[in-house]
Amino acid sequence: HEVIGVDLMFVSYALVLLILLAIAAEQRHVPSSVAAISAGAVLGGVLRLTGADRDRDLLLRSVIFFDEELFVYVLLPPIIFEAGFSTSRHHFFSNLFTILLYAVVGTIATAILIALACQLAGQAGWFRVGDEDALDFSSPKDACLFGALISATDPVATLSIMGAYSVDPLMYTVVAGESVLNDAVAIVLVRILSDLKADAFGHPAALIFGVWKFISISAGSLAVGVAVAAPSAMLLRRVDLSHHAAFELSLLLLFGYCAYVTSEVLHCSGSESRPHPPRHGTPTPRDGTPP
């Protein structure tokens, strides 16, 4: 009880601070994401300098250290759903090949290039601290895992600037669509690499396993998204909820979350399932869903 209370208190104050920073940054024509990243970097530096990150106190560690499950099931779904919900359906599907080319091929190529650079730098001793290799990337699997982790570029600042200056909707849709899908591709890559054993990483069968795993996870995620989206679209079109805007919006959000959680439980990618419900016939704000 006390741990949860401290966590919520810290998050509440942090959100207030971020909102104030975003307002101040906007007044100075600075992207709000830059202010948020700067605040996080300063806080992380203070914690590192004071040694708080090495403290064994349960309350302090619950605030400092990141919970993976909290991110996957609480923080990530609204971000992905909002991105998929606000993306233009016409522009998205008419440029699907280009978006997939950037999201899939581009993310995989970026992960490989980062992995090669990290392994070469590790072999050159760039990560050596004293007589020890703090992060030598001696294993190709470790290098590829790190490359996959940071390969998905999130153009938050770019999208905010593009939205502020009303750029071509086609360009905005391509960048936004790629930013939604590349996260899903990176998550799938990390899961595939985690399942591979280090001694079998360089074997040709590992490549076949990786390709098969990627296709199966992507196909399974898409199937889950469509399976949840189809009945939700039929329900929302046939049931008159015009006088129950709160129920209609709640169902819309819950169907999307159902697709996400179902995909995660089936060991697929909720990030690939989540954007599909509003794309397969569910009304959008442009189609008449109450705000």
Residue frames as qw, qx, qy, qz and C-alpha x, y, z in Angstrom:
[[0.000, 0.886, 0.463, 0.000, 0.00, 0.00, 0.00],
 [0.291, -0.828, 0.091, 0.470, 2.74, 2.45, 0.96],
 [0.449, -0.171, 0.586, 0.652, 4.83, 1.59, -2.12],
 [0.254, 0.582, 0.657, 0.407, 1.90, 2.21, -4.48],
 [0.115, -0.934, -0.297, 0.163, 1.11, 5.48, -2.73],
 [0.368, -0.648, 0.296, 0.598, 4.69, 6.73, -3.09],
 [0.409, 0.123, 0.676, 0.600, 4.72, 5.73, -6.76],
 [0.135, 0.760, 0.583, 0.253, 1.48, 7.57, -7.50],
 [0.240, -0.898, -0.098, 0.356, 2.66, 10.64, -5.57],
 [0.414, -0.418, 0.458, 0.666, 5.89, 10.75, -7.55],
 [0.316, 0.348, 0.706, 0.530, 4.07, 10.27, -10.87],
 [0.017, 0.878, 0.479, -0.013, 1.55, 13.00, -10.02],
 [0.250, -0.836, 0.109, 0.475, 4.22, 15.58, -9.22],
 [0.427, -0.189, 0.614, 0.637, 6.23, 14.51, -12.27],
 [0.271, 0.580, 0.677, 0.363, 3.20, 14.99, -14.55],
 [0.074, -0.946, -0.248, 0.196, 2.53, 18.45, -13.10],
 [0.361, -0.642, 0.353, 0.577, 6.16, 19.36, -13.71],
 [0.414, 0.096, 0.705, 0.567, 6.06, 18.04, -17.28],
 [0.186, 0.792, 0.560, 0.158, 2.91, 20.00, -18.09],
 [0.171, -0.927, -0.011, 0.333, 4.46, 23.21, -16.75],
 [0.421, -0.411, 0.543, 0.599, 7.65, 22.51, -18.72],
 [0.390, 0.403, 0.711, 0.425, 5.61, 21.86, -21.88],
 [0.076, 0.930, 0.359, -0.037, 3.80, 25.20, -21.46],
 [0.280, -0.820, 0.234, 0.441, 7.08, 27.04, -20.89],
 [0.478, -0.141, 0.664, 0.558, 8.73, 25.28, -23.85],
 [0.347, 0.639, 0.627, 0.278, 5.83, 26.15, -26.16],
 [0.035, -0.968, -0.144, 0.203, 6.11, 29.82, -25.21],
 [0.253, -0.724, 0.474, 0.432, 9.76, 29.71, -26.23],
 [0.719, 0.545, -0.266, -0.340, 9.04, 27.79, -29.46],
 [0.007, 0.432, -0.900, 0.055, 10.78, 24.64, -28.18],
 [0.674, -0.114, -0.638, -0.355, 9.18, 21.19, -28.74],
 [0.674, -0.546, 0.219, -0.446, 7.65, 19.86, -25.53],
 [0.986, -0.011, -0.138, 0.093, 9.38, 16.52, -26.07],
 [0.516, 0.500, -0.374, 0.587, 12.76, 18.28, -25.80],
 [0.308, -0.594, 0.343, -0.659, 11.75, 19.71, -22.43],
 [0.914, -0.286, 0.063, -0.281, 10.53, 16.30, -21.20],
 [0.900, 0.206, -0.240, 0.299, 13.72, 14.52, -22.30],
 [0.259, 0.588, -0.384, 0.664, 15.88, 17.24, -20.73],
 [0.561, -0.546, 0.269, -0.560, 14.00, 16.99, -17.44],
 [0.989, -0.124, -0.029, -0.073, 14.42, 13.21, -17.43],
 [0.725, 0.397, -0.316, 0.466, 18.14, 13.51, -18.18],
 [0.045, -0.627, 0.384, -0.676, 18.64, 16.01, -15.34],
 [0.774, -0.424, 0.194, -0.429, 16.70, 13.84, -12.87],
 [0.982, 0.073, -0.135, 0.112, 18.62, 10.74, -13.92],
 [0.502, 0.530, -0.376, 0.571, 21.93, 12.58, -13.53],
 [0.340, -0.607, 0.358, -0.622, 20.99, 13.75, -10.03],
 [0.930, -0.255, 0.097, -0.245, 20.01, 10.22, -8.99],
 [0.887, 0.267, -0.228, 0.300, 23.24, 8.82, -10.39],
 [0.269, 0.605, -0.390, 0.640, 25.43, 11.46, -8.71],
 [0.490, -0.527, 0.352, -0.598, 23.74, 11.04, -5.34],
 [0.098, 0.215, -0.967, 0.097, 23.94, 7.25, -5.55],
 [0.613, 0.048, 0.383, -0.689, 20.18, 6.88, -5.16],
 [0.777, 0.292, -0.387, -0.402, 20.07, 4.36, -8.01],
 [0.510, 0.237, -0.803, 0.198, 22.16, 1.98, -5.88],
 [0.365, -0.269, 0.535, -0.713, 20.04, 2.35, -2.76],
 [0.223, -0.089, -0.967, -0.084, 18.35, -0.84, -1.56],
 [0.283, 0.219, 0.530, -0.769, 15.37, 0.89, 0.04],
 [0.290, 0.389, 0.860, 0.155, 12.16, -0.63, -1.34],
 [0.199, 0.841, 0.385, -0.324, 10.24, 2.65, -1.57],
 [0.015, -0.750, 0.343, 0.565, 13.05, 4.46, -3.35],
 [0.231, -0.157, 0.853, 0.440, 13.69, 1.61, -5.77],
 [0.333, 0.554, 0.763, -0.033, 9.98, 1.40, -6.64],
 [0.198, 0.891, 0.130, -0.388, 10.10, 5.03, -7.76],
 [0.075, -0.693, 0.531, 0.481, 13.44, 4.97, -9.59],
 [0.218, -0.155, 0.901, 0.342, 13.38, 1.64, -11.38],
 [0.517, 0.193, -0.303, -0.777, 11.09, 1.09, -14.34],
 [0.601, 0.065, 0.750, -0.267, 8.47, -1.65, -14.26],
 [0.005, 0.121, -0.776, -0.619, 8.30, -3.47, -17.60],
 [0.022, 0.460, 0.886, 0.050, 4.79, -4.81, -17.00],
 [0.047, 0.719, 0.359, -0.593, 3.51, -1.34, -16.14],
 [0.055, 0.485, -0.409, -0.771, 4.89, -0.01, -19.40],
 [0.012, -0.027, -0.892, -0.452, 3.58, -2.87, -21.57],
 [0.103, -0.502, -0.856, -0.071, 0.05, -3.04, -20.16],
 [0.113, -0.791, -0.438, 0.411, -0.62, 0.52, -18.94],
 [0.102, -0.701, 0.152, 0.690, 1.59, 3.15, -20.59],
 [0.184, -0.181, 0.716, 0.648, 2.13, 1.75, -24.08],
 [0.231, 0.489, 0.827, 0.151, -1.49, 0.90, -25.17],
 [0.139, 0.864, 0.335, -0.348, -2.86, 4.48, -25.00],
 [0.114, -0.639, 0.408, 0.642, 0.12, 5.81, -26.97],
 [0.187, -0.022, 0.855, 0.484, -0.30, 3.26, -29.77],
 [0.194, 0.619, 0.760, -0.034, -4.08, 3.55, -29.83],
 [0.071, 0.840, 0.137, -0.520, -3.97, 7.35, -30.08],
 [0.109, -0.476, 0.586, 0.647, -1.47, 7.17, -32.92],
 [0.152, 0.185, 0.902, 0.360, -3.56, 4.65, -34.85],
 [0.122, 0.704, 0.659, -0.236, -6.80, 6.48, -34.07],
 [0.056, 0.832, 0.030, -0.551, -5.60, 9.88, -35.27],
 [0.258, -0.275, 0.675, 0.634, -3.90, 8.63, -38.44],
 [0.557, 0.396, -0.141, -0.716, -5.76, 9.28, -41.67],
 [0.774, 0.073, 0.624, -0.083, -7.26, 5.98, -42.84],
 [0.706, 0.700, 0.091, -0.060, -7.16, 6.92, -46.53],
 [0.233, 0.842, -0.483, 0.060, -3.56, 8.09, -46.54],
 [0.514, -0.474, 0.706, -0.116, -2.44, 5.18, -44.35],
 [0.791, 0.153, 0.592, -0.015, -3.77, 2.38, -46.56],
 [0.636, 0.771, 0.026, -0.010, -2.98, 4.12, -49.84],
 [0.268, 0.776, -0.533, 0.203, 0.67, 4.35, -48.74],
 [0.877, -0.413, 0.202, -0.139, 0.83, 1.11, -46.80],
 [0.911, 0.244, -0.062, 0.326, 3.70, -0.33, -48.88],
 [0.310, 0.687, -0.272, 0.598, 5.88, 2.74, -48.29],
 [0.511, -0.668, 0.286, -0.459, 5.08, 2.75, -44.57],
 [0.971, -0.201, 0.132, -0.003, 5.87, -0.97, -44.25],
 [0.752, 0.471, -0.176, 0.426, 9.10, -0.49, -46.20],
 [0.042, 0.698, -0.371, 0.611, 10.30, 2.15, -43.75],
 [0.674, -0.527, 0.269, -0.442, 8.92, 0.38, -40.66],
 [0.982, -0.107, 0.158, 0.005, 10.03, -3.20, -41.36],
 [0.807, 0.385, -0.053, 0.445, 13.04, -3.01, -43.68],
 [0.128, 0.784, -0.224, 0.565, 14.26, 0.28, -42.25],
 [0.625, -0.657, 0.279, -0.316, 14.02, -0.87, -38.62],
 [0.974, -0.085, 0.135, 0.158, 15.75, -4.20, -39.31],
 [0.649, 0.549, -0.098, 0.518, 18.52, -2.47, -41.29],
 [0.137, -0.810, 0.258, -0.508, 19.00, 0.06, -38.49],
 [0.827, -0.494, 0.228, -0.142, 19.21, -2.71, -35.89],
 [0.932, 0.152, 0.051, 0.325, 21.85, -4.55, -37.92],
 [0.411, 0.692, -0.157, 0.572, 23.95, -1.42, -38.48],
 [0.397, -0.761, 0.279, -0.431, 23.82, -0.50, -34.78],
 [0.942, -0.292, 0.168, 0.005, 24.73, -4.07, -33.81],
 [0.816, 0.357, -0.039, 0.454, 27.75, -4.09, -36.13],
 [0.136, 0.772, -0.215, 0.582, 28.91, -0.69, -34.87],
 [0.631, -0.661, 0.249, -0.322, 28.56, -1.74, -31.23],
 [0.975, -0.110, 0.108, 0.161, 30.43, -5.00, -31.77],
 [0.648, 0.517, -0.105, 0.549, 33.28, -3.24, -33.58],
 [0.124, -0.785, 0.240, -0.557, 33.45, -0.58, -30.87],
 [0.822, -0.511, 0.184, -0.173, 33.45, -3.26, -28.18],
 [0.933, 0.111, 0.025, 0.340, 36.27, -5.14, -29.85],
 [0.413, 0.643, -0.148, 0.627, 38.25, -1.89, -30.07],
 [0.495, -0.249, -0.559, 0.616, 37.88, -1.43, -26.30],
 [0.057, -0.462, -0.100, -0.879, 35.77, 1.72, -26.39],
 [0.647, -0.571, -0.226, -0.451, 33.52, 0.44, -23.58],
 [0.735, -0.062, -0.529, 0.420, 36.37, -0.58, -21.31],
 [0.358, -0.856, 0.089, -0.361, 36.45, 0.84, -17.79],
 [0.470, -0.659, 0.584, -0.059, 39.86, 0.23, -16.25],
 [0.064, -0.325, 0.922, 0.198, 40.80, -3.39, -16.79],
 [0.387, 0.315, 0.843, -0.199, 37.22, -4.56, -17.24],
 [0.073, -0.171, -0.605, -0.774, 34.95, -4.51, -20.27],
 [0.319, 0.200, 0.510, -0.774, 31.79, -2.90, -18.91],
 [0.695, 0.512, 0.336, -0.377, 29.95, -3.49, -22.17],
 [0.252, -0.446, 0.682, 0.522, 32.08, -5.27, -24.73],
 [0.748, 0.440, 0.008, -0.497, 29.32, -6.77, -26.94],
 [0.152, -0.424, 0.866, 0.216, 31.52, -9.84, -27.39],
 [0.393, 0.279, 0.876, -0.020, 28.40, -11.87, -28.20],
 [0.036, -0.151, -0.534, -0.831, 26.64, -11.08, -31.50],
 [0.269, -0.601, -0.742, -0.126, 23.36, -11.76, -29.76],
 [0.304, -0.638, -0.357, 0.610, 23.99, -9.00, -27.19],
 [0.131, -0.237, 0.276, 0.922, 24.92, -6.54, -29.94],
 [0.150, -0.306, -0.705, -0.622, 21.81, -7.39, -31.97],
 [0.296, -0.650, -0.679, 0.172, 19.60, -7.14, -28.89],
 [0.221, -0.560, -0.145, 0.785, 20.91, -3.66, -28.17],
 [0.032, -0.061, 0.499, 0.864, 20.51, -2.70, -31.83],
 [0.203, -0.473, -0.780, -0.356, 16.91, -3.93, -31.85],
 [0.281, -0.624, -0.563, 0.462, 16.14, -2.07, -28.61],
 [0.084, -0.655, -0.042, 0.749, 17.08, 1.35, -30.00],
 [0.271, 0.088, 0.678, 0.677, 16.34, 0.81, -33.70],
 [0.040, 0.718, 0.666, 0.197, 12.77, 2.13, -33.55],
 [0.179, 0.080, -0.062, 0.979, 13.00, 5.89, -33.98],
 [0.052, -0.710, -0.678, 0.183, 10.16, 7.75, -32.28],
 [0.263, 0.299, 0.184, 0.899, 9.73, 11.09, -34.12],
 [0.175, -0.728, -0.600, 0.282, 7.70, 12.81, -31.40],
 [0.156, -0.619, 0.014, 0.770, 9.38, 16.18, -31.84],
 [0.093, -0.048, 0.648, 0.755, 9.23, 15.84, -35.63],
 [0.075, -0.533, -0.803, -0.254, 5.50, 15.08, -35.60],
 [0.172, -0.755, -0.434, 0.460, 4.76, 17.95, -33.22],
 [0.124, -0.477, 0.255, 0.832, 6.63, 20.39, -35.46],
 [0.020, 0.137, 0.773, 0.619, 4.95, 19.00, -38.58],
 [0.105, -0.655, -0.748, 0.013, 1.55, 19.34, -36.93],
 [0.171, -0.699, -0.225, 0.657, 2.26, 22.91, -35.85],
 [0.006, -0.461, 0.384, 0.800, 3.23, 24.00, -39.36],
 [0.718, 0.453, 0.335, -0.408, 0.48, 22.04, -41.18],
 [0.070, -0.433, 0.757, 0.484, 2.74, 20.13, -43.55],
 [0.554, 0.138, -0.602, -0.558, 1.50, 17.89, -46.33],
 [0.800, -0.245, 0.304, -0.455, -0.92, 15.30, -44.81],
 [0.927, 0.270, -0.260, -0.013, 0.69, 12.58, -46.92],
 [0.416, 0.503, -0.586, 0.480, 4.13, 13.22, -45.42],
 [0.399, -0.431, 0.491, -0.643, 2.67, 13.39, -41.92],
 [0.925, -0.060, 0.074, -0.368, 0.81, 10.10, -42.39],
 [0.818, 0.357, -0.419, 0.168, 3.90, 8.28, -43.68],
 [0.188, 0.480, -0.614, 0.597, 6.02, 9.47, -40.76],
 [0.563, -0.309, 0.406, -0.650, 3.30, 8.81, -38.17],
 [0.953, 0.067, -0.095, -0.281, 2.40, 5.40, -39.61],
 [0.690, 0.390, -0.533, 0.296, 6.03, 4.36, -39.69],
 [0.052, -0.470, 0.593, -0.652, 6.53, 5.51, -36.11],
 [0.784, -0.210, 0.241, -0.533, 3.61, 3.32, -34.97],
 [0.971, 0.167, -0.140, -0.099, 4.72, 0.19, -36.79],
 [0.509, 0.548, -0.568, 0.343, 8.46, 0.43, -36.15],
 [0.390, -0.471, 0.579, -0.539, 7.85, 0.09, -32.40],
 [0.924, -0.006, 0.208, -0.321, 5.99, -3.15, -33.06],
 [0.815, 0.466, -0.324, 0.117, 8.79, -4.40, -35.33],
 [0.146, 0.609, -0.623, 0.469, 11.42, -3.59, -32.71],
 [0.641, -0.329, 0.487, -0.495, 9.45, -5.39, -29.98],
 [0.970, 0.185, 0.023, -0.159, 9.09, -8.47, -32.18],
 [0.601, 0.588, -0.472, 0.266, 12.82, -8.41, -32.99],
 [0.177, -0.556, 0.637, -0.504, 13.72, -8.27, -29.29],
 [0.827, -0.146, 0.371, -0.396, 11.44, -11.21, -28.52],
 [0.912, 0.375, -0.166, -0.013, 12.88, -13.26, -31.37],
 [0.402, 0.613, -0.559, 0.389, 16.46, -12.55, -30.33],
 [0.438, -0.484, 0.555, -0.516, 15.67, -13.32, -26.69],
 [0.938, -0.005, 0.207, -0.279, 14.39, -16.77, -27.67],
 [0.779, 0.506, -0.348, 0.129, 17.59, -17.60, -29.57],
 [0.820, -0.490, 0.065, 0.290, 20.43, -19.28, -27.72],
 [0.067, -0.883, 0.350, 0.306, 23.80, -17.55, -27.89],
 [0.444, -0.326, 0.766, 0.333, 25.60, -20.63, -29.27],
 [0.486, 0.421, 0.737, 0.210, 23.01, -21.07, -32.05],
 [0.159, 0.812, 0.137, -0.545, 22.93, -17.40, -33.04],
 [0.076, 0.614, -0.534, -0.575, 25.33, -17.70, -35.99],
 [0.397, 0.086, 0.899, 0.162, 23.78, -20.89, -37.34],
 [0.153, -0.067, -0.547, -0.820, 21.85, -20.63, -40.65],
 [0.280, -0.482, -0.825, -0.100, 18.86, -22.24, -38.95],
 [0.175, -0.498, -0.444, 0.724, 18.69, -19.22, -36.64],
 [0.109, 0.186, -0.274, -0.937, 17.93, -16.96, -39.60],
 [0.336, -0.249, -0.774, -0.475, 15.15, -19.27, -40.77],
 [0.321, -0.496, -0.736, 0.331, 13.77, -19.39, -37.22],
 [0.097, -0.388, -0.197, 0.895, 13.89, -15.61, -36.97],
 [0.222, 0.023, -0.474, -0.852, 12.08, -15.06, -40.27],
 [0.392, -0.353, -0.818, -0.232, 9.42, -17.65, -39.40],
 [0.284, -0.479, -0.617, 0.555, 8.96, -16.19, -35.93],
 [0.016, 0.265, -0.018, -0.964, 8.61, -12.68, -37.32],
 [0.329, -0.109, -0.609, -0.713, 6.02, -13.74, -39.90],
 [0.410, -0.397, -0.821, -0.002, 4.05, -15.84, -37.41],
 [0.207, -0.446, -0.486, 0.723, 3.97, -13.11, -34.75],
 [0.120, 0.193, -0.182, -0.957, 2.98, -10.45, -37.27],
 [0.384, -0.183, -0.715, -0.555, 0.29, -12.64, -38.84],
 [0.374, -0.428, -0.787, 0.240, -1.04, -13.66, -35.44],
 [0.103, -0.376, -0.310, 0.867, -1.17, -10.07, -34.26],
 [0.250, 0.072, -0.381, -0.887, -2.99, -8.98, -37.40],
 [0.405, -0.283, -0.824, -0.278, -5.45, -11.87, -37.04],
 [0.273, -0.457, -0.671, 0.516, -6.21, -10.91, -33.44],
 [0.027, 0.285, 0.046, -0.957, -6.72, -7.29, -34.44],
 [0.358, -0.042, -0.567, -0.740, -9.14, -8.22, -37.22],
 [0.395, -0.320, -0.861, -0.008, -10.95, -10.80, -35.06],
 [0.179, -0.497, -0.548, 0.648, -11.66, -8.19, -32.41],
 [0.061, 0.257, -0.142, -0.954, -12.25, -5.32, -34.84],
 [0.223, -0.183, -0.749, -0.596, -14.87, -7.07, -36.98],
 [0.316, -0.577, -0.753, 0.032, -17.44, -7.77, -34.22],
 [0.222, -0.510, -0.310, 0.771, -16.73, -4.43, -32.56],
 [0.055, 0.113, -0.360, -0.924, -17.40, -2.59, -35.82],
 [0.300, -0.357, -0.773, -0.430, -20.64, -4.51, -36.39],
 [0.331, -0.560, -0.668, 0.361, -21.76, -3.88, -32.83],
 [0.151, -0.452, -0.142, 0.867, -21.06, -0.15, -32.91],
 [0.137, 0.014, -0.500, -0.855, -22.81, 0.23, -36.26],
 [0.369, -0.369, -0.780, -0.346, -25.93, -1.74, -35.35],
 [0.387, -0.591, -0.605, 0.368, -26.45, -0.60, -31.76],
 [0.055, 0.815, 0.170, 0.552, -27.76, 2.95, -31.38],
 [0.598, -0.429, -0.348, 0.581, -25.50, 4.66, -28.86],
 [0.222, 0.592, 0.159, 0.759, -26.10, 8.20, -30.07],
 [0.425, -0.774, -0.050, -0.467, -27.55, 9.12, -26.66],
 [0.832, -0.530, 0.107, 0.129, -24.82, 7.30, -24.74],
 [0.453, 0.808, -0.338, 0.163, -21.63, 8.96, -25.89],
 [0.330, -0.663, 0.638, -0.212, -19.73, 7.81, -22.80],
 [0.847, -0.037, 0.521, -0.097, -20.66, 4.17, -23.43],
 [0.778, 0.626, 0.033, 0.048, -19.74, 4.43, -27.10],
 [0.216, 0.823, -0.481, 0.210, -16.33, 5.90, -26.38],
 [0.553, -0.490, 0.639, -0.216, -15.74, 3.37, -23.59],
 [0.910, 0.188, 0.366, -0.050, -16.55, 0.46, -25.90],
 [0.613, 0.761, -0.183, 0.109, -14.27, 1.86, -28.58],
 [0.022, -0.752, 0.608, -0.252, -11.34, 2.09, -26.17],
 [0.697, -0.299, 0.607, -0.238, -12.07, -1.25, -24.51],
 [0.913, 0.378, 0.147, -0.038, -12.25, -3.12, -27.81],
 [0.462, 0.766, -0.395, 0.208, -8.86, -1.72, -28.71],
 [0.271, -0.613, 0.669, -0.322, -7.44, -2.73, -25.34],
 [0.889, -0.026, 0.402, -0.220, -9.00, -6.19, -25.67],
 [0.821, 0.551, -0.125, 0.082, -7.16, -6.68, -28.96],
 [0.171, 0.760, -0.543, 0.312, -3.91, -5.53, -27.37],
 [0.518, -0.452, 0.639, -0.346, -4.15, -7.75, -24.27],
 [0.940, 0.163, 0.244, -0.175, -5.34, -10.79, -26.24],
 [0.691, 0.643, -0.293, 0.151, -2.38, -10.50, -28.56],
 [0.034, -0.680, 0.636, -0.364, 0.04, -10.21, -25.63],
 [0.743, -0.250, 0.524, -0.333, -1.47, -13.24, -23.89],
 [0.931, 0.323, 0.167, -0.028, -1.09, -15.27, -27.11],
 [0.624, -0.418, 0.365, 0.550, 2.60, -14.23, -27.26],
 [0.496, 0.621, 0.359, 0.489, 2.03, -12.05, -30.30],
 [0.295, 0.013, -0.096, 0.951, 2.56, -8.30, -30.50],
 [0.022, 0.739, 0.593, -0.318, -0.11, -6.11, -28.98],
 [0.070, -0.576, 0.159, 0.798, 1.50, -3.13, -30.71],
 [0.045, 0.066, -0.731, -0.678, 0.57, -4.62, -34.09],
 [0.091, -0.488, -0.863, -0.091, -2.95, -5.60, -33.00],
 [0.100, -0.565, -0.472, 0.670, -3.86, -2.42, -31.22],
 [0.103, 0.340, -0.181, -0.917, -4.19, 0.02, -34.14],
 [0.038, -0.118, -0.851, -0.510, -6.53, -2.26, -36.08],
 [0.077, 0.548, 0.786, -0.275, -9.93, -1.88, -34.34],
 [0.201, 0.735, 0.188, -0.619, -10.56, 1.71, -35.46],
 [0.047, 0.433, -0.606, -0.665, -9.17, 0.90, -38.91],
 [0.023, -0.102, -0.947, -0.305, -11.67, -1.86, -39.75],
 [0.239, -0.513, -0.653, -0.503, -14.97, -0.05, -39.81],
 [0.353, -0.604, -0.551, 0.456, -15.23, 1.28, -36.27],
 [0.134, 0.930, 0.228, 0.256, -16.39, 4.89, -36.38],
 [0.543, -0.020, -0.177, 0.821, -13.76, 7.55, -35.92],
 [0.046, -0.592, -0.312, 0.742, -14.22, 11.16, -34.85],
 [0.118, 0.260, -0.434, -0.855, -14.42, 12.07, -38.53],
 [0.245, -0.201, -0.858, -0.404, -17.19, 9.52, -39.00],
 [0.479, -0.540, -0.276, -0.634, -19.41, 10.84, -36.24],
 [0.647, -0.318, -0.605, 0.339, -18.17, 9.37, -32.98],
 [0.257, -0.939, -0.135, -0.185, -18.94, 11.92, -30.27],
 [0.356, 0.599, -0.478, 0.535, -15.87, 13.70, -28.86]]
